[in-house]
Amino acid sequence: MSVTTVGAAWRRARDAFVAAGLDTPDLDARLLLASVLGTEPGRLVLHHDDALDDAAQTTFGGLVERRLAREPVGRILGRRGFWDFELVLSDGTLEPRPDTEILVEAVLDDIAATGGRDRPLTIADIGTGSGAILIALLRELPNAFGIGVDLAMSALLTARENAAAVGVAERAAFVRADYGAGLAGGLDYLVSNPPYIATAELDGLSREVREHDPRLALDGGADGLAAYRVLAGDCRRLLAPGGCVAVEFGAEQRSDVADIFTNAGLIVSGHRPDLSGHDRVLWAHFV
C-alpha cells in the first residue's frame, strides 16, 4: 500500500463524500478518521502530516465505503453525541438528532418556570430508545427520577447502559411496555419523541434513515399521528395535576398534535422551532 499522510487520507475521503452528495462531508471524514487514530476530531489537524500506516489505511477505507453506502456515521462508530455526553447506539434505537435537544431545553425551561430544577420530579420518557432525552433531563435535574419505556428490549438494554455511563443509573428505571400501559399515575413530566412518519412515506425517507433506524421508531400510522392519540389518551391517567406532556413532532404536524392534546383536556402551553426554524416541539399541561 502506498505511503500516505493523515491529511491526504482525510482529503480523499472528504472529496469522495462531496462527490456522493453527502450533507456533511468534512465532518464525516474527520469523525471516521479520528476514530481510527483514537484521537479527538478537533485534534486531527495536529496529525495531518503524520504517516498513516497500512493497517490504519485499510480500516479507514472500510469505514469510508460504509459511509458511501449511506450508513450513518453514528451507526458506523456505534455511538453519537447528544447534549453534553455520548450515547451508545444499537439496532433497536434511533440515532438521536440535534433537533431533539430542543425538547430537552423546552422541558428544562418549563421546570425552571414552574418551581425550579432542584425539586423532586418524576419523569417518564415514552419510546426512550437510546435514553437520550431522559438521560439529558436527569443530568440537569439532580433530584429527579426517570422511567424510560420502550417496546424494544434491545433499546432498553442500550438505554440502561447509557444511563450508567453518564452516571444517572441510580435515578432511572427502564420498563418494557406499550406506551404508558405499564405505568402508574403521578408523573410530573411525560416526554416523548414518538414515531411520526406516515406509513406511506417511509419508503421515501433517506437511505440513512429507512435502512438503519428501526421501523418501530419511525412508523406513525396512516397519518403519522397515531402515537399522539395514544399519548394524549394516557395523559389524564398518568400526569399529576399541573403535570406536563412534551413531545417532538414532524413537519406540518403542530396544529394536529395541538388539537389532539386539547381534545384530551390538556392546555397547550407553547411550542418551539428546531434548528432549521420548523415547528418541532410542543408542550401541554394537565390542569
N, C-alpha and C positions, 0 to 999 in steps of 0.2 A: 504494500500500500504506500502511496506517495506521501512524503512528509508534508504536513500542513500545520497551520497555527490555529489557535483558538479563534482568533478574529476572522481568519479566512473561512473556517467552518461555519461560524455564525452568519457571515455574509452570504454564503452559498445557500444556507437554509432559509434565510430571510428572503432572498431573491426567488427561491422556489415557492415559498409561501405567497409572495406577491403575485407571481405568475399564476398561481392556483386560485387567486381571488380571496384568500383568507382575510378576515377582518382585521386581525392584529398580528401581522407577520413579524414585526420587530420583537414584540413581547413574546410571542410563541417560541421563536427561535432562542431567545435569551433564557426563557424558563427551562426549556428542554436541555440546552447545553449546560446550564448551571447545575441541573440535576445530575448530569453525567460527571461533572467535575466535583460535585459535592461542595459547591460554594453558593453564596447568596447571589441572586440575579444582579443585584446592584453592584456587586464586586467583580462582575465578569470582565469589565473594562480593564481591570488591573492585570488580567491574564491574557489579553489579546495577542501578545507577541510570543506567548508560550507555545511550545510544540505540543500537538495533540497526538498521543501515541495511537498505534493501530487498534488496540482494544477499544479505546475511547471513540475513535472514528467509527468503528463498526457499531458500537452501541448507539451512538448519536444518529448514525444513518438509519438504524432501525426505528428510532423514535420519530425521525423526520418522515419516514414512509408512512408510519401510522397516522401522523397528523395530516399528511397529504390525502389519506383515505378518509378524512373528516372525523377522525376520532378526536374528541376534545382534549386539550392539554391536561385538564384536571383528571380525566379518565386515564390518560397515559401515565401520569405521575401517581395516580391513586389518592390524590389529596387536592384541596382547594382552600385558598384563603377566604375568610369571612370575618367581618367585624375586625377584631384585633387578634385573631387566633387562626389556626389552621385546622381543617377538618379532614379526616379520612373519609373516603368515598367507597361505596360498594355498589353492586348491581341493583340493589333494592332502593337506592337513594337518588334523588335528583342531584345534579351538580348545582349548588346554590349560586345565585346570581347577585351581583351588587345591588340591583334594584330591591331585593328582599330586605336589605338593610334599612330601607325606608320604613318598612313595617316595624322593625325594632325601634327605630327613632320615634315613630308616632306613639307607640305604646309607652316608651320611657317618658315622653313629654306629657302624656295624659296622666301617668302616675305622679309626675312631679307637680302637676296642676291640681291633683285631687288628694293630696295627703303626703307626698314625699316618697323618696326611694328607699328610705330606711325602715319603713313599716313592714310587718309581716304580710305577705301576699301568697295566694295560691293561684298558679297559672297552669293552664292546660294548652298544649300545642297539638292540634289535631292534624294528623298526616305529618308527623315530625321529621321523617326521612333521616337525614344525617344528624338531626338535632340542632341545626344551625340557629333557628330563631330562639328556641328555648334556652340553649346554652348561652347565647349572647345576652338574653334578658337576665338569667341567673348571675352571669358575670357582673352585671351592673347593679343588681338588687341583692344586697348582702343577706337579707332576712327573708327572701322569697323561697318558696318550694315549688317545683315544677313537675308536671306529669307529661311525658311525651307519648302520644298514641299513634299507632300505625298498624295496618293490616299485614305488612311485610315483616316477617321475623328477621330477615337479614338487615333491614333498615334499623330495627330496634337494637340489634346487636351492635351495629355500627354507631348508632347514637349513644349507646351506653359507653362504648369505647371512647368516643369523642368527649363525652362529659367527664370521664375520668382523666383524660389527658389535659383538659382545660382546668380541672380542679373543682368541679361543681357536682361531682357524682353523689356526694352525701346529701345534696339537696334536690336530687332528681330521681324520678322513677319512670320506667318505660313499660308500657302496657300494650298488649296486642288486642285491638278492638276495632270495630267498625264505627268510625266517627266517635261520638260521645257515648255509645251504648254501654261501655264498661265503666263509666264514671258516675260518681255521686255528685250532689249539688254543692253549693257554697263556694264556687270559683269566683275569684276577683277578676281574672282576665282569661279569656278564651281567644287564642290566636291561631291563625291557620294560613298557609299558602296552599290551598286545595287545588285539585285538578280543575282547570277551567277552559280547556281546549275542546271545542265541539268535536264530536266523534268524526264527522265527515271531513274535518280539517286536519286530522292527524297526519295523513299521508303527504300533506303539503308542507309540513314542517321541515326545517333544515335537517340534513343528514346527521349533524352533530346531536340534534335533539331526538329525532324519531328513531335512530338506530342505537342510541346509547342511554337515554333516560328511560326509566321504567314506565310502561304504558299506564299502569295503575295510578301513577302520579301526574299523568297528563290528561287522561280522558275524562272530560267533564259532562259526558252525556250528550244528548241530541242537540241541546242549545248551549252547552258549556256551563250551565248554571245549576246542575243537579246537586253539587256539593253544598252550595249556599242554601239551598232549600232544606237540606238535612241539618246543617249547622244552625240555621235560624229556628228550626223546629225544636232543637235541643236547648236553645239559649235560656228560655224561661225556666227550664228544669235545672240547668247546670249553673247559671250565674246567680250569685248573691245579689240582693237589692243594691243597685248602684254599680253592679259589675259591668264589664266592658267586653265586647267582642271586636276583634280587629282582624281584618282579612286582606290578603292581596288578591287582585283580580286582573283579568286581561283587558286588552284594548276595547274601548267602546262598551264596557260592561258596568260602569259605575252606576248609571241610572237604574239598571235592572237589579243589581245587587242591593242598592239602597232601598228599592221598593220591596224586595224580599224581606229585609230586616224590619222595615217599617210595618209591613203587613203582619209580622210576627209579634208586634207590640213593643219594639225597641225604638229608641230615639237616635237617629243618625246624628253623630256629633261633629264629624268632619271627614275630610279626605285630603290626600296628598298626591302630587305627581311623582313620577320616577325621574331618573337622571336624564331622560330624554324629553321630559315635560309632559308625558302622557299620564292621565289618571291611573293610579296603581294601587293605592291603599285606602281603605275606608274603615272607620270605627263607629260603633254604636253602643249606647248604654241601656241597661235594663233598669228602669226606674219604677 
